[in-house]
Amino acid sequence: MNSFVWQNRTRVHFGYNAVEENLANLIKEFALPGKTQVLLGYGGGSIKRNGAYDDAVKAIKDAGYDIVEFGGIMSNPTLDKMLEGVEIIKANDIALILAVGGGSAMDCCKAMAVQAAYDGDAWQDFWMDGKPMNFEPLPCGVVVTMPATGSELNPCAVLTNTETNIKCDRGYPKINPLFAVMDPEYTMTMPTRQIKAGTFDILSHIMEGYFSAPAGNWATDDMMEGLMFGLIRDFRAAVANPEDRDVRASIMWAGSLAENGFPKTGKSLDFQAHNMEHQLSAYTNCNHGEGLAVLHPTYYRHIYKDGLPKFVSFAKNVWRLNPDDYDSEEALALAGIEALDDFITEVGLPKTLREIGVDDRGMLKEIADSCFISQGAFRALTHEEILEIYEECF
């Protein structure tokens, strides 16, 4: 294993009625003293349909604070939207930012907390240049209603700069929310399409750590194999019976476990599939989880020989394929990738870029050339090979 530092400061309250029982006290505990308002950040109307909005409003009032609303945070939140929120913070007496929703709302609010407490250009200094973050962001907590990104327990905030068509994140421990309240009941109104896309995003997060150097068998690899096996089981169950609350709860916590940093300790981390999807969605605004489902099998067919032991383990320990049925390790590794591909078909996720709205083949080279190259992969791709993957997925 590689050397590592692991830190996670987020306090989690998980369970049915967790917001009603805990949120008001959390707001009072973490809000800046002497200020009177809480900024409530959210996306569209889903939190008003699932009850999270009413529950959050009540908790804020019960904590003794006035509410400043910041709605309309879009999927793939933009730098401009983040800066709009910062202006609202500066114009008011904000003691704490509370994001209610899924990854987009959480990412935007976490980024707002950074920029609101910083005199410079946070996008350039942190997202682009990776400078040290030696100040405390504005207090920020989250109420999770859509499991997928793991933003509730990770130190990242993904933003899209629409002027440069760059979508990226940076990881700083100070970006972690101070608290995360997670009630699986809120997930019961999620559309089936979003359940599928979000759950594949979770699987992708686990695979990023698993398929990265060193390619040995470490305690964290065992953990990730168990997470993947269980998530695939729950994915099938959620598609078969969307009303199963226990399955939804399991998927919700798997999303947090995948991205709290702990399973990935000691690994170099391969974010290449995410980098490729980020740029696809920066240019086309396609669905993130669906884009990952399209890209992953093709990407893995390009790199499996460079990390053969892990792809063999994936086939044996996640998909439970019998090595005796294959005449070589390469054949077994490819069978594991095919099992992933077949599973994507089974659960009804898209298989081509055209299916997710990327219909201009001529723009693929520009998108490929804009991608960041992951140095944590078994083999660093070239922009030419990224274009090949896009073309094969088209």
Secondary structure as a PSIPRED ss2 file (coil, helix, strand):
# PSIPRED VFORMAT (PSIPRED V4.0)

   1 M C   1.000  0.000  0.000
   2 N C   1.000  0.000  0.000
   3 S C   1.000  0.000  0.000
   4 F C   1.000  0.000  0.000
   5 V C   1.000  0.000  0.000
   6 W C   1.000  0.000  0.000
   7 Q C   1.000  0.000  0.000
   8 N C   1.000  0.000  0.000
   9 R C   1.000  0.000  0.000
  10 T C   1.000  0.000  0.000
  11 R E   0.000  0.000  1.000
  12 V E   0.000  0.000  1.000
  13 H E   0.000  0.000  1.000
  14 F E   0.000  0.000  1.000
  15 G C   1.000  0.000  0.000
  16 Y C   1.000  0.000  0.000
  17 N C   1.000  0.000  0.000
  18 A H   0.000  1.000  0.000
  19 V H   0.000  1.000  0.000
  20 E H   0.000  1.000  0.000
  21 E H   0.000  1.000  0.000
  22 N H   0.000  1.000  0.000
  23 L H   0.000  1.000  0.000
  24 A H   0.000  1.000  0.000
  25 N H   0.000  1.000  0.000
  26 L H   0.000  1.000  0.000
  27 I H   0.000  1.000  0.000
  28 K H   0.000  1.000  0.000
  29 E H   0.000  1.000  0.000
  30 F H   0.000  1.000  0.000
  31 A C   1.000  0.000  0.000
  32 L C   1.000  0.000  0.000
  33 P C   1.000  0.000  0.000
  34 G C   1.000  0.000  0.000
  35 K C   1.000  0.000  0.000
  36 T C   1.000  0.000  0.000
  37 Q E   0.000  0.000  1.000
  38 V E   0.000  0.000  1.000
  39 L E   0.000  0.000  1.000
  40 L E   0.000  0.000  1.000
  41 G E   0.000  0.000  1.000
  42 Y C   1.000  0.000  0.000
  43 G C   1.000  0.000  0.000
  44 G C   1.000  0.000  0.000
  45 G C   1.000  0.000  0.000
  46 S H   0.000  1.000  0.000
  47 I H   0.000  1.000  0.000
  48 K H   0.000  1.000  0.000
  49 R H   0.000  1.000  0.000
  50 N C   1.000  0.000  0.000
  51 G C   1.000  0.000  0.000
  52 A H   0.000  1.000  0.000
  53 Y H   0.000  1.000  0.000
  54 D H   0.000  1.000  0.000
  55 D H   0.000  1.000  0.000
  56 A H   0.000  1.000  0.000
  57 V H   0.000  1.000  0.000
  58 K H   0.000  1.000  0.000
  59 A H   0.000  1.000  0.000
  60 I H   0.000  1.000  0.000
  61 K H   0.000  1.000  0.000
  62 D H   0.000  1.000  0.000
  63 A C   1.000  0.000  0.000
  64 G C   1.000  0.000  0.000
  65 Y C   1.000  0.000  0.000
  66 D E   0.000  0.000  1.000
  67 I E   0.000  0.000  1.000
  68 V E   0.000  0.000  1.000
  69 E E   0.000  0.000  1.000
  70 F E   0.000  0.000  1.000
  71 G C   1.000  0.000  0.000
  72 G C   1.000  0.000  0.000
  73 I C   1.000  0.000  0.000
  74 M C   1.000  0.000  0.000
  75 S C   1.000  0.000  0.000
  76 N C   1.000  0.000  0.000
  77 P C   1.000  0.000  0.000
  78 T E   0.000  0.000  1.000
  79 L H   0.000  1.000  0.000
  80 D H   0.000  1.000  0.000
  81 K H   0.000  1.000  0.000
  82 M H   0.000  1.000  0.000
  83 L H   0.000  1.000  0.000
  84 E H   0.000  1.000  0.000
  85 G H   0.000  1.000  0.000
  86 V H   0.000  1.000  0.000
  87 E H   0.000  1.000  0.000
  88 I H   0.000  1.000  0.000
  89 I H   0.000  1.000  0.000
  90 K H   0.000  1.000  0.000
  91 A C   1.000  0.000  0.000
  92 N C   1.000  0.000  0.000
  93 D C   1.000  0.000  0.000
  94 I E   0.000  0.000  1.000
  95 A E   0.000  0.000  1.000
  96 L E   0.000  0.000  1.000
  97 I E   0.000  0.000  1.000
  98 L E   0.000  0.000  1.000
  99 A E   0.000  0.000  1.000
 100 V E   0.000  0.000  1.000
 101 G E   0.000  0.000  1.000
 102 G C   1.000  0.000  0.000
 103 G H   0.000  1.000  0.000
 104 S H   0.000  1.000  0.000
 105 A H   0.000  1.000  0.000
 106 M H   0.000  1.000  0.000
 107 D H   0.000  1.000  0.000
 108 C H   0.000  1.000  0.000
 109 C H   0.000  1.000  0.000
 110 K H   0.000  1.000  0.000
 111 A H   0.000  1.000  0.000
 112 M H   0.000  1.000  0.000
 113 A H   0.000  1.000  0.000
 114 V H   0.000  1.000  0.000
 115 Q H   0.000  1.000  0.000
 116 A H   0.000  1.000  0.000
 117 A C   1.000  0.000  0.000
 118 Y C   1.000  0.000  0.000
 119 D C   1.000  0.000  0.000
 120 G C   1.000  0.000  0.000
 121 D C   1.000  0.000  0.000
 122 A H   0.000  1.000  0.000
 123 W H   0.000  1.000  0.000
 124 Q H   0.000  1.000  0.000
 125 D H   0.000  1.000  0.000
 126 F H   0.000  1.000  0.000
 127 W H   0.000  1.000  0.000
 128 M H   0.000  1.000  0.000
 129 D C   1.000  0.000  0.000
 130 G C   1.000  0.000  0.000
 131 K C   1.000  0.000  0.000
 132 P C   1.000  0.000  0.000
 133 M C   1.000  0.000  0.000
 134 N C   1.000  0.000  0.000
 135 F C   1.000  0.000  0.000
 136 E C   1.000  0.000  0.000
 137 P C   1.000  0.000  0.000
 138 L C   1.000  0.000  0.000
 139 P C   1.000  0.000  0.000
 140 C E   0.000  0.000  1.000
 141 G E   0.000  0.000  1.000
 142 V E   0.000  0.000  1.000
 143 V E   0.000  0.000  1.000
 144 V E   0.000  0.000  1.000
 145 T C   1.000  0.000  0.000
 146 M C   1.000  0.000  0.000
 147 P C   1.000  0.000  0.000
 148 A C   1.000  0.000  0.000
 149 T C   1.000  0.000  0.000
 150 G C   1.000  0.000  0.000
 151 S H   0.000  1.000  0.000
 152 E H   0.000  1.000  0.000
 153 L H   0.000  1.000  0.000
 154 N C   1.000  0.000  0.000
 155 P C   1.000  0.000  0.000
 156 C C   1.000  0.000  0.000
 157 A C   1.000  0.000  0.000
 158 V C   1.000  0.000  0.000
 159 L E   0.000  0.000  1.000
 160 T E   0.000  0.000  1.000
 161 N E   0.000  0.000  1.000
 162 T C   1.000  0.000  0.000
 163 E C   1.000  0.000  0.000
 164 T C   1.000  0.000  0.000
 165 N C   1.000  0.000  0.000
 166 I E   0.000  0.000  1.000
 167 K E   0.000  0.000  1.000
 168 C E   0.000  0.000  1.000
 169 D C   1.000  0.000  0.000
 170 R C   1.000  0.000  0.000
 171 G C   1.000  0.000  0.000
 172 Y C   1.000  0.000  0.000
 173 P H   0.000  1.000  0.000
 174 K H   0.000  1.000  0.000
 175 I H   0.000  1.000  0.000
 176 N C   1.000  0.000  0.000
 177 P C   1.000  0.000  0.000
 178 L C   1.000  0.000  0.000
 179 F E   0.000  0.000  1.000
 180 A E   0.000  0.000  1.000
 181 V E   0.000  0.000  1.000
 182 M E   0.000  0.000  1.000
 183 D C   1.000  0.000  0.000
 184 P H   0.000  1.000  0.000
 185 E H   0.000  1.000  0.000
 186 Y H   0.000  1.000  0.000
 187 T H   0.000  1.000  0.000
 188 M H   0.000  1.000  0.000
 189 T H   0.000  1.000  0.000
 190 M C   1.000  0.000  0.000
 191 P C   1.000  0.000  0.000
 192 T H   0.000  1.000  0.000
 193 R H   0.000  1.000  0.000
 194 Q H   0.000  1.000  0.000
 195 I H   0.000  1.000  0.000
 196 K H   0.000  1.000  0.000
 197 A H   0.000  1.000  0.000
 198 G H   0.000  1.000  0.000
 199 T H   0.000  1.000  0.000
 200 F H   0.000  1.000  0.000
 201 D H   0.000  1.000  0.000
 202 I H   0.000  1.000  0.000
 203 L H   0.000  1.000  0.000
 204 S H   0.000  1.000  0.000
 205 H H   0.000  1.000  0.000
 206 I H   0.000  1.000  0.000
 207 M H   0.000  1.000  0.000
 208 E H   0.000  1.000  0.000
 209 G H   0.000  1.000  0.000
 210 Y H   0.000  1.000  0.000
 211 F C   1.000  0.000  0.000
 212 S C   1.000  0.000  0.000
 213 A C   1.000  0.000  0.000
 214 P C   1.000  0.000  0.000
 215 A C   1.000  0.000  0.000
 216 G C   1.000  0.000  0.000
 217 N C   1.000  0.000  0.000
 218 W C   1.000  0.000  0.000
 219 A H   0.000  1.000  0.000
 220 T H   0.000  1.000  0.000
 221 D H   0.000  1.000  0.000
 222 D H   0.000  1.000  0.000
 223 M H   0.000  1.000  0.000
 224 M H   0.000  1.000  0.000
 225 E H   0.000  1.000  0.000
 226 G H   0.000  1.000  0.000
 227 L H   0.000  1.000  0.000
 228 M H   0.000  1.000  0.000
 229 F H   0.000  1.000  0.000
 230 G H   0.000  1.000  0.000
 231 L H   0.000  1.000  0.000
 232 I H   0.000  1.000  0.000
 233 R H   0.000  1.000  0.000
 234 D H   0.000  1.000  0.000
 235 F H   0.000  1.000  0.000
 236 R H   0.000  1.000  0.000
 237 A H   0.000  1.000  0.000
 238 A H   0.000  1.000  0.000
 239 V H   0.000  1.000  0.000
 240 A H   0.000  1.000  0.000
 241 N C   1.000  0.000  0.000
 242 P C   1.000  0.000  0.000
 243 E C   1.000  0.000  0.000
 244 D C   1.000  0.000  0.000
 245 R H   0.000  1.000  0.000
 246 D H   0.000  1.000  0.000
 247 V H   0.000  1.000  0.000
 248 R H   0.000  1.000  0.000
 249 A H   0.000  1.000  0.000
 250 S H   0.000  1.000  0.000
 251 I H   0.000  1.000  0.000
 252 M H   0.000  1.000  0.000
 253 W H   0.000  1.000  0.000
 254 A H   0.000  1.000  0.000
 255 G H   0.000  1.000  0.000
 256 S H   0.000  1.000  0.000
 257 L H   0.000  1.000  0.000
 258 A H   0.000  1.000  0.000
 259 E H   0.000  1.000  0.000
 260 N C   1.000  0.000  0.000
 261 G C   1.000  0.000  0.000
 262 F C   1.000  0.000  0.000
 263 P C   1.000  0.000  0.000
 264 K C   1.000  0.000  0.000
 265 T C   1.000  0.000  0.000
 266 G C   1.000  0.000  0.000
 267 K C   1.000  0.000  0.000
 268 S C   1.000  0.000  0.000
 269 L C   1.000  0.000  0.000
 270 D C   1.000  0.000  0.000
 271 F C   1.000  0.000  0.000
 272 Q H   0.000  1.000  0.000
 273 A H   0.000  1.000  0.000
 274 H H   0.000  1.000  0.000
 275 N H   0.000  1.000  0.000
 276 M H   0.000  1.000  0.000
 277 E H   0.000  1.000  0.000
 278 H H   0.000  1.000  0.000
 279 Q H   0.000  1.000  0.000
 280 L H   0.000  1.000  0.000
 281 S H   0.000  1.000  0.000
 282 A H   0.000  1.000  0.000
 283 Y H   0.000  1.000  0.000
 284 T H   0.000  1.000  0.000
 285 N C   1.000  0.000  0.000
 286 C C   1.000  0.000  0.000
 287 N C   1.000  0.000  0.000
 288 H H   0.000  1.000  0.000
 289 G H   0.000  1.000  0.000
 290 E H   0.000  1.000  0.000
 291 G H   0.000  1.000  0.000
 292 L H   0.000  1.000  0.000
 293 A H   0.000  1.000  0.000
 294 V H   0.000  1.000  0.000
 295 L H   0.000  1.000  0.000
 296 H H   0.000  1.000  0.000
 297 P H   0.000  1.000  0.000
 298 T H   0.000  1.000  0.000
 299 Y H   0.000  1.000  0.000
 300 Y H   0.000  1.000  0.000
 301 R H   0.000  1.000  0.000
 302 H H   0.000  1.000  0.000
 303 I H   0.000  1.000  0.000
 304 Y H   0.000  1.000  0.000
 305 K H   0.000  1.000  0.000
 306 D H   0.000  1.000  0.000
 307 G H   0.000  1.000  0.000
 308 L H   0.000  1.000  0.000
 309 P H   0.000  1.000  0.000
 310 K H   0.000  1.000  0.000
 311 F H   0.000  1.000  0.000
 312 V H   0.000  1.000  0.000
 313 S H   0.000  1.000  0.000
 314 F H   0.000  1.000  0.000
 315 A H   0.000  1.000  0.000
 316 K H   0.000  1.000  0.000
 317 N H   0.000  1.000  0.000
 318 V H   0.000  1.000  0.000
 319 W C   1.000  0.000  0.000
 320 R C   1.000  0.000  0.000
 321 L C   1.000  0.000  0.000
 322 N C   1.000  0.000  0.000
 323 P H   0.000  1.000  0.000
 324 D H   0.000  1.000  0.000
 325 D H   0.000  1.000  0.000
 326 Y C   1.000  0.000  0.000
 327 D C   1.000  0.000  0.000
 328 S C   1.000  0.000  0.000
 329 E H   0.000  1.000  0.000
 330 E H   0.000  1.000  0.000
 331 A H   0.000  1.000  0.000
 332 L H   0.000  1.000  0.000
 333 A H   0.000  1.000  0.000
 334 L H   0.000  1.000  0.000
 335 A H   0.000  1.000  0.000
 336 G H   0.000  1.000  0.000
 337 I H   0.000  1.000  0.000
 338 E H   0.000  1.000  0.000
 339 A H   0.000  1.000  0.000
 340 L H   0.000  1.000  0.000
 341 D H   0.000  1.000  0.000
 342 D H   0.000  1.000  0.000
 343 F H   0.000  1.000  0.000
 344 I H   0.000  1.000  0.000
 345 T H   0.000  1.000  0.000
 346 E H   0.000  1.000  0.000
 347 V C   1.000  0.000  0.000
 348 G C   1.000  0.000  0.000
 349 L C   1.000  0.000  0.000
 350 P C   1.000  0.000  0.000
 351 K C   1.000  0.000  0.000
 352 T C   1.000  0.000  0.000
 353 L C   1.000  0.000  0.000
 354 R H   0.000  1.000  0.000
 355 E H   0.000  1.000  0.000
 356 I H   0.000  1.000  0.000
 357 G C   1.000  0.000  0.000
 358 V C   1.000  0.000  0.000
 359 D C   1.000  0.000  0.000
 360 D C   1.000  0.000  0.000
 361 R H   0.000  1.000  0.000
 362 G H   0.000  1.000  0.000
 363 M H   0.000  1.000  0.000
 364 L H   0.000  1.000  0.000
 365 K H   0.000  1.000  0.000
 366 E H   0.000  1.000  0.000
 367 I H   0.000  1.000  0.000
 368 A H   0.000  1.000  0.000
 369 D H   0.000  1.000  0.000
 370 S C   1.000  0.000  0.000
 371 C C   1.000  0.000  0.000
 372 F C   1.000  0.000  0.000
 373 I C   1.000  0.000  0.000
 374 S C   1.000  0.000  0.000
 375 Q C   1.000  0.000  0.000
 376 G C   1.000  0.000  0.000
 377 A C   1.000  0.000  0.000
 378 F C   1.000  0.000  0.000
 379 R C   1.000  0.000  0.000
 380 A C   1.000  0.000  0.000
 381 L C   1.000  0.000  0.000
 382 T C   1.000  0.000  0.000
 383 H H   0.000  1.000  0.000
 384 E H   0.000  1.000  0.000
 385 E H   0.000  1.000  0.000
 386 I H   0.000  1.000  0.000
 387 L H   0.000  1.000  0.000
 388 E H   0.000  1.000  0.000
 389 I H   0.000  1.000  0.000
 390 Y H   0.000  1.000  0.000
 391 E H   0.000  1.000  0.000
 392 E H   0.000  1.000  0.000
 393 C H   0.000  1.000  0.000
 394 F C   1.000  0.000  0.000
